[in-house]
Amino acid sequence: MHPCSECAKLYKTCCDTAEAGVTGGDIARITAFTGRTDFYSLEPVSEEHKYSYENPWNCPDSGKIYVKYFFDEEGRRNILKKNDKGGCIFLAQDGCMLPLGVRPIICRLYPYSWTDQREISLEASSCPAHLFKDEQDLKENLCVPEDEALRLVNLFYDEIMNK
């Protein structure tokens, strides 16, 4: 069983607690697969991040491109809608209903984070540590390989900058 499925049965997952931003490419892939267009909405960021996202020049250099192109002039971005229980609209009891290649880039990259300079890092504290022996076990069982993660980061920037 995939660790994300295990987590979905035991805890509130990243799909329950985070907002998954979607690119135009994500929207096109999901629409083509599901035939739906009602799965995302344009939403403002939380108050704690509002200062950084209202103006890209308020955020650190590592995120200026991300903010400039992913957010609109009012600090909003497209995110996946939530279901009645507060989880992602595509979250089922055994994990995501979307095939890996259709999922939003942000979801495929999780738990990696990245910078505009295309540097990736693992945010292992976001996942229940006891499901893995160590960070290497987490990487081997949950994450896409680093070269694929870098390809996805580049795809993300291509999609947000070439709307």
SULHUJO-V626166 format. One record per residue. RES is the residue in one small letter. SS is DSSP state (2 for helix, 1 for strand, 0 for the rest). PSI is psi in whole degrees, 0 to 359 (* if undefined). OMEGA is omega in degrees with one decimal (none if undefined). Layout:
res ss psi omega
RES SS PSI OMEGA
RES SS PSI OMEGA
This chain:
res ss psi omega
m 0 136 -179.7
h 0 140 -179.0
p 2 327 178.8
c 2 325 177.6
s 2 318 177.1
e 2 313 179.8
c 2 319 -178.5
a 2 330 179.3
k 2 333 -171.5
l 2 329 -168.3
y 0 173 163.0
k 0 124 -175.2
t 0 177 173.8
c 2 330 178.9
c 2 337 178.5
d 2 326 -170.0
t 2 338 -176.5
a 0 161 172.6
e 0 126 -178.0
a 0 109 176.3
g 1 145 -179.3
v 0 141 176.5
t 0 171 174.0
g 2 323 177.1
g 2 319 176.3
d 2 313 -178.7
i 2 316 179.5
a 2 315 -179.6
r 2 315 -178.4
i 2 319 177.9
t 2 315 179.8
a 2 322 -178.0
f 2 316 -173.3
t 2 338 -174.0
g 0 9 -177.7
r 0 154 173.5
t 0 7 -175.6
d 0 21 -172.2
f 0 359 -178.4
y 1 162 176.0
s 1 155 177.5
l 1 116 -172.5
e 1 148 174.2
p 1 159 176.4
v 0 166 178.7
s 0 160 -179.9
e 2 323 -177.2
e 2 336 -179.6
h 2 359 -173.1
k 2 319 -177.8
y 2 314 -178.4
s 2 322 -172.5
y 2 347 177.5
e 2 330 -179.3
n 0 121 -176.7
p 2 338 -177.5
w 2 354 174.1
n 2 344 -175.1
c 0 165 179.7
p 0 159 179.5
d 2 331 -176.7
s 2 351 -177.4
g 2 8 -175.7
k 2 317 179.5
i 2 315 178.1
y 2 310 -177.3
v 2 316 -177.5
k 2 320 -173.6
y 2 334 -176.6
f 2 333 -177.7
f 0 150 175.8
d 0 181 -175.6
e 0 346 177.7
e 0 11 177.8
g 0 27 179.2
r 1 157 174.7
r 1 161 178.3
n 1 131 176.7
i 1 157 175.6
l 1 140 177.2
k 0 161 178.1
k 1 153 175.6
n 0 184 -177.6
d 0 332 -177.8
k 0 1 177.8
g 0 2 177.9
g 0 171 176.9
c 1 143 -178.8
i 0 337 -179.9
f 0 9 -179.6
l 1 123 174.5
a 1 175 -178.1
q 0 329 -179.3
d 0 21 175.7
g 1 201 -175.3
c 1 137 178.3
m 0 345 -178.2
l 0 140 173.7
p 0 154 -175.6
l 0 314 -177.3
g 0 349 180.0
v 0 336 -176.9
r 0 153 175.4
p 0 147 -179.5
i 2 318 -179.5
i 2 320 179.3
c 2 320 179.9
r 2 330 -179.3
l 2 336 -175.1
y 0 137 7.3
p 0 28 172.8
y 1 148 166.8
s 1 166 -175.9
w 1 167 177.8
t 0 168 175.6
d 0 337 179.8
q 0 7 177.9
r 0 33 173.6
e 0 131 179.8
i 1 151 174.8
s 1 154 -178.3
l 1 127 176.5
e 0 66 -172.7
a 2 337 -177.9
s 2 346 180.0
s 2 340 -178.2
c 0 148 178.0
p 0 113 -173.7
a 2 326 -175.1
h 2 350 175.9
l 2 352 -176.9
f 0 150 178.3
k 0 318 -178.3
d 0 185 -177.8
e 2 324 178.5
q 2 319 177.7
d 2 320 176.6
l 2 312 179.6
k 2 316 -176.7
e 2 329 -173.8
n 2 344 -174.6
l 0 319 -170.7
c 0 154 167.5
v 0 153 177.4
p 0 154 -175.2
e 2 323 179.0
d 2 324 176.1
e 2 322 177.2
a 2 316 178.3
l 2 322 176.4
r 2 318 179.4
l 2 321 176.5
v 2 315 177.7
n 2 320 176.7
l 2 317 177.9
f 2 309 -179.3
y 2 322 175.8
d 2 316 -176.8
e 2 324 -178.9
i 2 331 -176.5
m 2 343 -178.6
n 0 50 -177.5
k 0 * none
